[in-house]
């Protein structure tokens, strides 16, 4: 969501600087570039997943949304960190409507509509590592750290899809995963939620 808002602001500033007299009119009438619309779809997908998770799991799972990793933008933002009875989960929503999602033969990268997309697994790997390090230094160092891709409207295979040891599923699959039983008590989850909130500030 933060990435989308930043691109919208950059586009508005660029147009008004180039066309000071008619900039506002152009912003409202000229079709935005693909990079802006792609991030808008992603932001909408994140909001939809967030609403579903809060509605169905807010009584037993704590969430952190749109959190910054590190000091630089090159590492990206973590969309959702969930603290559930089973552990801490990194959730990455992907609004890939009607896209065919598969893995390569090695099982370590995504293939989207026949095209290899290594950036997806690479970004997730960095986020898992960052959260795992933070958890290991926090109040419940033994808490398990897991992750899942949450695809919205995509064509996933009938069987279980795991890419680079991370489950790729639907919003319903994420809900099922987060409701699994585990060792973390409500007090544990509260402590982790507060601690991780300081380690990963809002983006």
C-alpha beads as a LAMMPS data file, in Angstrom:
LAMMPS data file: protein, C-alpha beads

203 atoms
202 bonds

1 atom types
1 bond types

-500.0 500.0 xlo xhi
-500.0 500.0 ylo yhi
-500.0 500.0 zlo zhi

Masses

1 110.0

Atoms # bond

1 1 1 0.000 0.000 0.000
2 1 1 2.823 2.400 0.835
3 1 1 4.513 1.609 -2.476
4 1 1 1.326 2.429 -4.384
5 1 1 0.809 5.720 -2.539
6 1 1 4.419 6.717 -3.230
7 1 1 4.073 6.072 -6.945
8 1 1 0.831 8.043 -7.117
9 1 1 2.512 11.007 -5.395
10 1 1 5.528 10.789 -7.708
11 1 1 3.275 10.744 -10.771
12 1 1 1.303 13.790 -9.583
13 1 1 4.474 15.750 -8.826
14 1 1 5.992 14.871 -12.201
15 1 1 2.889 15.905 -14.152
16 1 1 2.346 19.186 -12.285
17 1 1 6.049 20.100 -12.662
18 1 1 5.953 19.499 -16.410
19 1 1 2.531 21.138 -16.921
20 1 1 1.979 23.733 -14.167
21 1 1 -1.133 25.196 -15.791
22 1 1 -3.018 22.037 -16.732
23 1 1 -1.359 19.517 -14.421
24 1 1 -4.420 18.877 -12.253
25 1 1 -6.580 18.321 -15.323
26 1 1 -4.058 15.865 -16.778
27 1 1 -3.867 13.904 -13.537
28 1 1 -7.609 13.350 -13.650
29 1 1 -7.887 12.490 -17.339
30 1 1 -4.704 10.777 -18.473
31 1 1 -4.581 7.030 -17.838
32 1 1 -1.962 6.210 -15.173
33 1 1 0.987 4.042 -16.193
34 1 1 1.026 0.288 -15.595
35 1 1 3.340 0.592 -12.582
36 1 1 0.779 2.737 -10.774
37 1 1 -2.250 0.581 -11.654
38 1 1 -0.390 -2.624 -10.761
39 1 1 0.378 -1.320 -7.273
40 1 1 -3.199 -0.094 -6.910
41 1 1 -4.456 -3.625 -7.571
42 1 1 -1.969 -4.946 -5.061
43 1 1 -3.088 -2.461 -2.417
44 1 1 -6.732 -3.412 -2.980
45 1 1 -5.802 -7.065 -2.588
46 1 1 -3.977 -6.365 0.667
47 1 1 -7.003 -4.522 2.053
48 1 1 -9.334 -7.375 1.103
49 1 1 -7.120 -9.972 2.773
50 1 1 -6.679 -7.759 5.865
51 1 1 -10.454 -7.363 6.251
52 1 1 -11.032 -11.108 5.946
53 1 1 -8.316 -11.975 8.439
54 1 1 -9.521 -9.410 10.981
55 1 1 -13.128 -10.513 10.599
56 1 1 -12.462 -14.226 10.997
57 1 1 -9.382 -14.332 13.224
58 1 1 -9.258 -11.071 15.156
59 1 1 -10.274 -12.878 18.349
60 1 1 -7.283 -15.240 18.353
61 1 1 -4.600 -13.805 16.034
62 1 1 -2.802 -10.451 16.237
63 1 1 -1.725 -8.642 13.063
64 1 1 0.795 -6.051 11.946
65 1 1 0.162 -4.532 8.516
66 1 1 2.445 -2.835 6.006
67 1 1 5.659 -2.887 8.001
68 1 1 9.055 -1.511 7.005
69 1 1 12.085 -3.785 6.710
70 1 1 15.424 -2.078 7.297
71 1 1 16.189 1.535 6.482
72 1 1 16.240 1.323 2.697
73 1 1 13.455 0.870 0.181
74 1 1 15.383 -1.826 -1.661
75 1 1 14.249 -4.471 0.826
76 1 1 10.571 -3.661 0.496
77 1 1 7.751 -3.758 3.021
78 1 1 6.193 -6.740 4.758
79 1 1 2.475 -6.698 3.968
80 1 1 1.235 -8.773 6.916
81 1 1 2.847 -10.243 10.026
82 1 1 0.472 -12.535 11.914
83 1 1 1.068 -13.737 15.474
84 1 1 -1.007 -16.884 15.923
85 1 1 -1.069 -19.785 18.402
86 1 1 1.179 -21.748 16.037
87 1 1 3.816 -19.049 15.704
88 1 1 4.666 -15.955 13.694
89 1 1 3.662 -15.874 10.030
90 1 1 4.765 -13.642 7.163
91 1 1 1.831 -13.273 4.746
92 1 1 2.314 -11.862 1.243
93 1 1 -0.973 -11.121 -0.597
94 1 1 -0.786 -11.244 -4.396
95 1 1 -3.651 -9.924 -6.549
96 1 1 -3.011 -12.016 -9.686
97 1 1 -6.515 -12.288 -11.080
98 1 1 -6.854 -15.071 -13.676
99 1 1 -3.100 -15.652 -13.742
100 1 1 -1.842 -19.235 -13.896
101 1 1 0.490 -19.811 -10.947
102 1 1 2.947 -22.695 -10.940
103 1 1 6.492 -23.439 -9.790
104 1 1 9.578 -24.229 -11.840
105 1 1 10.971 -27.774 -11.893
106 1 1 13.370 -27.046 -9.043
107 1 1 10.471 -25.777 -6.917
108 1 1 12.338 -22.650 -5.845
109 1 1 10.712 -20.005 -8.078
110 1 1 7.286 -19.038 -9.387
111 1 1 6.156 -19.351 -12.980
112 1 1 3.308 -16.910 -13.721
113 1 1 1.510 -17.454 -17.038
114 1 1 4.556 -19.330 -18.279
115 1 1 7.093 -16.696 -17.238
116 1 1 9.673 -17.218 -14.514
117 1 1 9.278 -14.697 -11.665
118 1 1 12.302 -15.096 -9.349
119 1 1 11.699 -11.760 -7.590
120 1 1 8.656 -13.173 -5.761
121 1 1 10.565 -15.860 -3.895
122 1 1 13.598 -13.626 -3.358
123 1 1 11.538 -10.915 -1.660
124 1 1 9.777 -13.423 0.566
125 1 1 13.070 -15.028 1.567
126 1 1 14.425 -11.679 2.745
127 1 1 11.312 -10.967 4.758
128 1 1 11.304 -14.381 6.431
129 1 1 14.962 -13.972 7.377
130 1 1 14.320 -10.504 8.835
131 1 1 11.370 -11.692 10.934
132 1 1 13.189 -14.854 12.055
133 1 1 16.157 -12.815 13.302
134 1 1 13.860 -10.417 15.151
135 1 1 11.905 -13.248 16.782
136 1 1 15.108 -15.002 17.878
137 1 1 16.123 -11.841 19.748
138 1 1 12.693 -11.152 21.247
139 1 1 10.644 -12.216 24.261
140 1 1 9.716 -15.657 22.817
141 1 1 12.874 -16.684 20.912
142 1 1 11.661 -20.242 20.328
143 1 1 8.520 -19.118 18.459
144 1 1 8.311 -20.733 15.043
145 1 1 8.416 -18.449 11.988
146 1 1 6.524 -19.546 8.876
147 1 1 5.174 -17.846 5.761
148 1 1 2.591 -18.049 3.012
149 1 1 1.771 -16.380 -0.284
150 1 1 -1.916 -15.434 -0.426
151 1 1 -3.038 -15.377 -4.074
152 1 1 -6.295 -13.582 -4.887
153 1 1 -8.224 -14.635 -7.973
154 1 1 -5.343 -16.660 -9.411
155 1 1 -5.433 -20.122 -10.964
156 1 1 -3.546 -22.350 -8.549
157 1 1 -2.937 -26.077 -9.120
158 1 1 -5.345 -28.566 -7.554
159 1 1 -2.631 -30.002 -5.374
160 1 1 -0.547 -28.271 -2.738
161 1 1 1.794 -25.609 -4.172
162 1 1 4.983 -24.905 -2.236
163 1 1 7.645 -22.607 -3.679
164 1 1 11.039 -22.320 -1.983
165 1 1 9.543 -24.054 1.085
166 1 1 6.714 -21.490 1.344
167 1 1 3.058 -22.399 0.872
168 1 1 1.182 -20.628 -1.940
169 1 1 -2.524 -20.624 -1.173
170 1 1 -5.782 -18.645 -1.141
171 1 1 -7.211 -16.374 1.585
172 1 1 -9.188 -19.365 2.857
173 1 1 -5.986 -21.392 3.033
174 1 1 -4.294 -18.648 5.051
175 1 1 -7.191 -18.613 7.534
176 1 1 -6.910 -22.380 7.928
177 1 1 -3.156 -22.135 8.473
178 1 1 -3.462 -19.420 11.123
179 1 1 -6.123 -21.284 13.094
180 1 1 -3.854 -24.282 13.663
181 1 1 -3.208 -24.981 17.320
182 1 1 0.158 -24.191 18.813
183 1 1 2.149 -23.406 21.949
184 1 1 1.789 -19.603 22.045
185 1 1 -0.513 -18.389 24.787
186 1 1 -2.472 -15.116 24.551
187 1 1 0.201 -13.533 26.755
188 1 1 2.948 -14.803 24.436
189 1 1 1.146 -13.429 21.397
190 1 1 0.623 -10.064 23.044
191 1 1 4.308 -9.793 23.944
192 1 1 5.378 -10.750 20.414
193 1 1 2.903 -8.348 18.840
194 1 1 4.206 -5.442 20.889
195 1 1 7.856 -6.363 20.320
196 1 1 7.589 -6.958 16.561
197 1 1 5.666 -3.710 16.226
198 1 1 8.769 -1.881 17.441
199 1 1 11.144 -3.928 15.271
200 1 1 9.119 -3.354 12.114
201 1 1 7.608 0.163 12.204
202 1 1 4.781 1.213 9.887
203 1 1 5.958 1.788 6.320

Bonds

1 1 1 2
2 1 2 3
3 1 3 4
4 1 4 5
5 1 5 6
6 1 6 7
7 1 7 8
8 1 8 9
9 1 9 10
10 1 10 11
11 1 11 12
12 1 12 13
13 1 13 14
14 1 14 15
15 1 15 16
16 1 16 17
17 1 17 18
18 1 18 19
19 1 19 20
20 1 20 21
21 1 21 22
22 1 22 23
23 1 23 24
24 1 24 25
25 1 25 26
26 1 26 27
27 1 27 28
28 1 28 29
29 1 29 30
30 1 30 31
31 1 31 32
32 1 32 33
33 1 33 34
34 1 34 35
35 1 35 36
36 1 36 37
37 1 37 38
38 1 38 39
39 1 39 40
40 1 40 41
41 1 41 42
42 1 42 43
43 1 43 44
44 1 44 45
45 1 45 46
46 1 46 47
47 1 47 48
48 1 48 49
49 1 49 50
50 1 50 51
51 1 51 52
52 1 52 53
53 1 53 54
54 1 54 55
55 1 55 56
56 1 56 57
57 1 57 58
58 1 58 59
59 1 59 60
60 1 60 61
61 1 61 62
62 1 62 63
63 1 63 64
64 1 64 65
65 1 65 66
66 1 66 67
67 1 67 68
68 1 68 69
69 1 69 70
70 1 70 71
71 1 71 72
72 1 72 73
73 1 73 74
74 1 74 75
75 1 75 76
76 1 76 77
77 1 77 78
78 1 78 79
79 1 79 80
80 1 80 81
81 1 81 82
82 1 82 83
83 1 83 84
84 1 84 85
85 1 85 86
86 1 86 87
87 1 87 88
88 1 88 89
89 1 89 90
90 1 90 91
91 1 91 92
92 1 92 93
93 1 93 94
94 1 94 95
95 1 95 96
96 1 96 97
97 1 97 98
98 1 98 99
99 1 99 100
100 1 100 101
101 1 101 102
102 1 102 103
103 1 103 104
104 1 104 105
105 1 105 106
106 1 106 107
107 1 107 108
108 1 108 109
109 1 109 110
110 1 110 111
111 1 111 112
112 1 112 113
113 1 113 114
114 1 114 115
115 1 115 116
116 1 116 117
117 1 117 118
118 1 118 119
119 1 119 120
120 1 120 121
121 1 121 122
122 1 122 123
123 1 123 124
124 1 124 125
125 1 125 126
126 1 126 127
127 1 127 128
128 1 128 129
129 1 129 130
130 1 130 131
131 1 131 132
132 1 132 133
133 1 133 134
134 1 134 135
135 1 135 136
136 1 136 137
137 1 137 138
138 1 138 139
139 1 139 140
140 1 140 141
141 1 141 142
142 1 142 143
143 1 143 144
144 1 144 145
145 1 145 146
146 1 146 147
147 1 147 148
148 1 148 149
149 1 149 150
150 1 150 151
151 1 151 152
152 1 152 153
153 1 153 154
154 1 154 155
155 1 155 156
156 1 156 157
157 1 157 158
158 1 158 159
159 1 159 160
160 1 160 161
161 1 161 162
162 1 162 163
163 1 163 164
164 1 164 165
165 1 165 166
166 1 166 167
167 1 167 168
168 1 168 169
169 1 169 170
170 1 170 171
171 1 171 172
172 1 172 173
173 1 173 174
174 1 174 175
175 1 175 176
176 1 176 177
177 1 177 178
178 1 178 179
179 1 179 180
180 1 180 181
181 1 181 182
182 1 182 183
183 1 183 184
184 1 184 185
185 1 185 186
186 1 186 187
187 1 187 188
188 1 188 189
189 1 189 190
190 1 190 191
191 1 191 192
192 1 192 193
193 1 193 194
194 1 194 195
195 1 195 196
196 1 196 197
197 1 197 198
198 1 198 199
199 1 199 200
200 1 200 201
201 1 201 202
202 1 202 203
